[in-house]
Amino acid sequence: MGGALFFAKPLARKNIINDFNEDLIRFLRIIQNPKTRKDLIKNVSKFVPNKENFEKLKNSVSTTDLQSASKYFIINRTCYSGIMNKPNWGYDEKKSVPPKKWGDRIMIAGEKLSHANILNQDFRKFFKRSADSNVFAFIDPPYFKADQKRAYSNSFNQKDHMDLLNILKNAEFKFLLTYDDCDEVRELYKDFEIKNEEWMYHTANSNVTTRKKGKELFIKNF
């Protein structure tokens, strides 16, 4: 969700993206560069989406950053619900975006990323930078009660959640934080403004009747 917000909103005067997932950041940096973006589009557009090719690619070993980024994107576009941790085949010919259209989306994303500084840092190091009230941060950490081993390649433990809370308690910048709606998070952030939202989650190959209802908290200090 965090990345989706960047691509949906207007650019700020200065834009910074940070994530601890090395594969994601490698992909973003590859499509940020016009030359490697073009090479990646050429690579991924040739992929024929079927389960056999998916499994072969998933089990392959990348030897270059370009290969790794291409693999990351293809797996993300063809796995179930975009879950990259132990991904399972989930492409549907009628519902999924076909490879011939991937290039246009990569081009749009890459051009917008050319206006951003892309970092791969632990959040504790990232928030050591000075930031005043003119800075807005959208923060999308791993859920508190998620199936950590299934949902995330880089999950949070109890200490991580507490460290983030302590950083935000002293933040001089404006932030909007999203979390799963649970009693623990409501108690941790009781001193901030909390709003709950619900919507139907989209997953690959799912229809309206089988989708799960998502419940999230929007927490802010402004």
C-alpha positions as MATLAB code, in Angstrom:
seq = 'MGGALFFAKPLARKNIINDFNEDLIRFLRIIQNPKTRKDLIKNVSKFVPNKENFEKLKNSVSTTDLQSASKYFIINRTCYSGIMNKPNWGYDEKKSVPPKKWGDRIMIAGEKLSHANILNQDFRKFFKRSADSNVFAFIDPPYFKADQKRAYSNSFNQKDHMDLLNILKNAEFKFLLTYDDCDEVRELYKDFEIKNEEWMYHTANSNVTTRKKGKELFIKNF';
ca = [
       0.000    0.000    0.000;
       2.808    2.395    0.806;
       4.199    2.342   -2.719;
       0.727    2.572   -4.221;
       0.158    5.879   -2.431;
       3.333    7.372   -3.918;
       2.201    6.521   -7.440;
      -1.328    7.809   -6.821;
      -0.505   11.179   -5.249;
       1.015   14.293   -6.853;
       4.766   14.648   -6.498;
       6.087   16.721   -3.622;
       9.045   19.088   -3.902;
      11.221   16.320   -2.459;
      10.196   12.636   -2.498;
      11.791    9.781   -0.563;
      10.830    6.104   -0.721;
      12.237    3.700    1.841;
      11.701   -0.026    2.256;
      13.734   -2.747    3.949;
      12.972   -5.301    1.226;
      16.088   -5.466   -0.966;
      14.317   -7.150   -3.889;
      11.671   -4.437   -4.057;
      14.204   -1.620   -3.842;
      16.400   -3.237   -6.502;
      13.396   -3.391   -8.834;
      12.443    0.238   -8.190;
      15.994    1.417   -8.867;
      16.146   -0.580  -12.097;
      12.973    1.005  -13.488;
      14.013    4.427  -12.193;
      16.902    4.419  -14.692;
      15.712    4.938  -18.319;
      18.221    2.493  -19.811;
      17.723   -0.393  -17.377;
      13.976    0.291  -17.424;
      13.955   -0.351  -21.158;
      15.963   -3.563  -20.709;
      13.615   -4.789  -17.982;
      10.525   -4.133  -20.109;
      12.103   -6.166  -22.892;
      12.796   -9.035  -20.477;
       9.398   -9.247  -18.798;
       7.331   -8.743  -21.953;
       8.691  -12.019  -23.348;
       7.376  -14.059  -20.415;
       4.665  -16.609  -21.228;
       2.463  -16.869  -18.124;
       1.780  -20.470  -17.190;
       2.410  -22.474  -14.054;
       5.383  -24.366  -15.499;
       7.211  -21.160  -16.468;
       6.266  -19.597  -13.149;
       7.804  -22.454  -11.141;
      10.898  -22.501  -13.319;
      11.443  -18.775  -12.839;
      10.685  -18.928   -9.114;
      13.373  -21.566   -8.604;
      15.956  -19.902  -10.843;
      19.058  -18.089   -9.567;
      19.612  -14.529  -10.773;
      23.190  -13.447  -11.471;
      22.583   -9.749  -12.238;
      20.458   -6.964  -10.774;
      18.476   -6.792  -14.005;
      17.684  -10.517  -13.879;
      16.701  -10.239  -10.226;
      14.439   -7.248  -10.883;
      12.808   -8.946  -13.866;
      12.164  -12.064  -11.809;
      10.734  -10.018   -8.952;
       8.296   -8.196  -11.218;
       7.107  -11.279  -13.114;
       6.552  -13.282   -9.925;
       4.669  -10.357   -8.394;
       2.414  -10.049  -11.451;
       1.668  -13.776  -11.694;
       1.575  -15.026   -8.097;
      -1.502  -15.297   -5.910;
      -2.527  -11.904   -4.481;
       0.953  -10.493   -5.123;
       2.323  -12.184   -1.978;
       6.062  -12.467   -2.599;
       6.965  -14.570    0.428;
       6.835  -18.190   -0.801;
       4.698  -17.162   -3.795;
       2.121  -19.472   -5.376;
       0.844  -19.396   -8.946;
      -2.155  -17.097   -9.248;
      -2.328  -15.669  -12.782;
      -5.720  -15.724  -14.496;
      -5.913  -15.133  -18.247;
      -9.276  -13.367  -17.973;
      -8.593  -11.214  -14.898;
      -4.829  -10.585  -14.730;
      -2.972   -7.883  -16.668;
      -1.199   -9.624  -19.606;
       2.558   -9.217  -20.247;
       1.931   -7.112  -23.373;
       0.576   -4.356  -21.094;
       3.271   -4.589  -18.413;
       5.643   -2.307  -20.276;
       3.273    0.678  -20.310;
       2.763    0.433  -16.551;
       6.478    0.092  -15.876;
       7.181    3.137  -18.036;
       4.696    5.300  -16.112;
       6.018    4.117  -12.743;
       9.644    4.570  -13.767;
       9.144    8.111  -14.970;
       7.556    9.091  -11.681;
      10.338    7.378   -9.718;
      12.860    9.567  -11.530;
      11.737   12.298   -9.120;
      12.357   10.229   -5.984;
      15.277    9.224   -3.788;
      14.997    5.467   -3.201;
      16.474    4.074    0.021;
      16.878    0.606    1.526;
      17.191    1.261    5.262;
      15.909   -0.066    8.544;
      13.205    2.339    9.727;
      15.200    3.221   12.851;
      18.068    4.505   10.731;
      15.725    6.197    8.277;
      13.974    8.251   10.951;
      17.252    9.543   12.382;
      17.219   12.166    9.630;
      16.034   15.608   10.687;
      12.459   16.387    9.725;
      10.274   19.327   10.659;
       6.573   20.103   10.342;
       6.917   20.650    6.583;
       7.602   16.932    6.125;
       4.794   14.423    5.620;
       5.474   10.694    6.072;
       3.160    7.878    5.048;
       4.121    4.800    7.061;
       2.887    1.294    6.237;
       4.548   -1.245    8.579;
       3.796   -4.975    8.702;
       0.525   -5.748   10.435;
       0.574   -6.389   14.167;
      -1.458   -9.610   13.987;
      -0.669  -10.817   10.483;
       0.615  -14.266    9.675;
       4.177  -12.945    9.690;
       5.778  -16.007    8.091;
       3.244  -16.058    5.253;
       2.532  -12.407    4.543;
       5.945  -10.744    4.756;
       9.488  -11.338    3.594;
      10.604   -8.841    6.256;
       8.233   -8.982    9.208;
       8.042   -7.054   12.501;
       8.466   -8.462   15.987;
       7.228   -6.892   19.217;
      10.369   -4.754   19.590;
      10.007   -3.393   16.065;
       6.432   -2.290   16.740;
       7.471   -0.622   19.991;
      10.481    1.109   18.426;
       8.258    2.571   15.718;
       5.791    3.809   18.342;
       8.548    5.514   20.350;
       9.888    7.225   17.228;
       6.460    8.544   16.282;
       5.685    9.741   19.802;
       8.519   12.246   19.421;
       8.023   13.068   15.744;
       8.019   16.731   14.762;
       6.911   15.837   11.224;
       3.355   15.010   10.163;
       2.603   11.340    9.630;
      -0.187    9.030    8.560;
       0.250    5.463    9.773;
      -1.752    2.418    8.655;
      -2.149   -0.720   10.757;
      -4.475   -3.673   11.125;
      -7.442   -2.958   13.376;
      -6.716   -4.773   16.632;
      -6.903   -3.969   20.338;
      -3.134   -3.913   20.715;
      -2.603   -1.187   18.106;
      -5.529    0.858   19.406;
      -3.980    0.776   22.872;
      -0.455    1.626   21.655;
      -1.656    4.646   19.672;
      -4.473    5.807   21.955;
      -2.887    9.267   22.251;
      -3.228    9.879   18.505;
      -6.227   10.396   16.270;
      -7.445    7.017   15.021;
      -9.926    6.345   12.241;
     -11.041    2.900   11.141;
     -11.756    1.960    7.545;
     -13.182   -1.173    5.909;
     -13.123   -2.402    2.317;
     -13.154   -5.608    0.340;
      -9.648   -6.912   -0.321;
      -8.848   -7.829   -3.905;
      -7.032  -11.104   -4.463;
      -6.142  -12.848   -7.685;
      -8.847  -15.177   -9.053;
     -11.350  -13.995   -6.453;
     -14.849  -12.684   -6.956;
     -16.918  -10.300   -4.857;
     -18.585  -13.043   -2.823;
     -15.297  -14.680   -1.806;
     -13.271  -11.577   -1.003;
     -12.401  -10.884    2.609;
     -13.304   -7.610    4.277;
     -10.228   -5.684    5.352;
     -10.227   -3.640    8.522;
      -7.478   -1.081    8.951;
      -6.658    1.815   11.230;
      -5.529    5.196    9.960;
      -3.470    6.899   12.673;
      -2.242   10.487   12.422;
      -0.665   13.248   14.485;
      -2.161   16.245   12.704;
];
